[in-house]
Amino acid sequence: MKAGVTRKVLFGFGLAAVAGAVLAVAPNYGSAKEQIDWSKVAWSPVQSPSPWKEWQWDPKKEGRTWKYVEELTAAEKEYWQIDARWSNEIPRDKEYPLLPEERYPYKPPYSGEELASLSESAGSTTTMCGLQTHHAYHISRTKDRNGVVSKSDTICNTIKHFKTYAEMLYRFKPGQEQGAYLVVVVSPPEQSGTVSLSKFYKDGPGVKKLEDRWAYLPNLRRVRRISGASGEDYIPGATSTYDDVFLRDFWKFNSKVIGVDILYQSANEKKPYGPVQGAYRRDGGIDTYVVLNVPKKKGYYLSQWVTWHDKKTGHVLRTEQWDRRGNLKKVDESTLAAPVLIFNKLSYPWAEAFKGGLTENGNERRSFMMGGGPTLSWDVEQDVQTYMIPSGPDKKIDYDKFGPLGVYAGKETWQQLFQPQRIENSFYKPVPVVKFEARDFPPYPPLYRAKFPKYRKIALPAEVLNKIKKDELNKRGLF
């Protein structure tokens, strides 16, 4: 039981209807000296046998979709199961002082720190594209402030040296290599064949090792080592930093659940989950926890960020960032609507993840939370949008057209893989053609100006606000 928090045990009766959210079952760890096999300790949800009951809140009647934690009634507190403390108010693990006292996987009530951790374990924030070895064809389009669209098609490959998030947290020592990330550029043609390899290392008290990076440049036909990057550096050609995608571990910032909300739109979908076969709201919305995150590091490039976590899975659906001066900097939205091939079977990623436990390959199922649906990123400062298009059946992109993704990581060592003669092999051709122009871009992400005003300062130039208003009227027609 968590100190300072009254917990009710919910097992299948009465209040157990709320367990349709996520009730994670944590093993009885006892002492760490018992030689626990962390590679087999996976997040494992328990679904209540009682019918699913959504948050009893009528947005139309109430005039809003959200509530602060302090506004919740006793019944709502039972439904949401929130530990409203900041990370630094929660007792720490005696053996791993950077981590909370309760070990992964967690039991409700959930703190902001635990939700941040669960989202990392799902691969929905910074855990290198999910926990399993990952192969994907990424189709990205970027639109600048003038409406000019550029393309970037890449084959991305991630390999991990751990199978479950618990193993990464408790078995790996600071300074150890956690995994690597290989990117093969397919398009545009002038960059085709460029390959980059990055290796990442676990941070810890007094241990901060930059990633190692190499690049193969086809015009030189050579592999070159390039300088490593810190978390605050931008990924080349992207609107995201290395912290956004890889390196921002949950224990590096303070987190607190500030409220709850219902999201109805995400990455250009009015009802973001499409034909959902699960326990979501009848009106098409998603019950979410809302978490405020503040960096521990002084002088960090962000002053805060706010995340919306799907109540059922912990997956992050929306992130807003503010720069060190307190100005809105960036908005990210994601959806899990598109089915993807999982072990040669079309599945919704969240549905596969919610099975919990380990896959047939021994990897944590939460890893499947990553991928499948479109993602939209809006850099507010530069007014640049990036849209990653899902390579699902709706786009009719045949994986066979660019070769089996299994020829990458996992079949060979990185030394064997990262060789010019292998890189120059045309196994990724011909390139799938995806027609996507400026008019096909989704509208700007909703600003939700009225939500959580105590924590969210939304101040934008009049020029940008006018563009957003016009975009919303033309494309969403809902505002």
Order of alpha helices (4+ residues) and beta strands (2+ residues): beta-beta-alpha-beta-alpha-alpha-beta-beta-alpha-beta-beta-beta-beta-beta-beta-beta-beta-beta-beta-beta-alpha-beta-beta-alpha-alpha-alpha
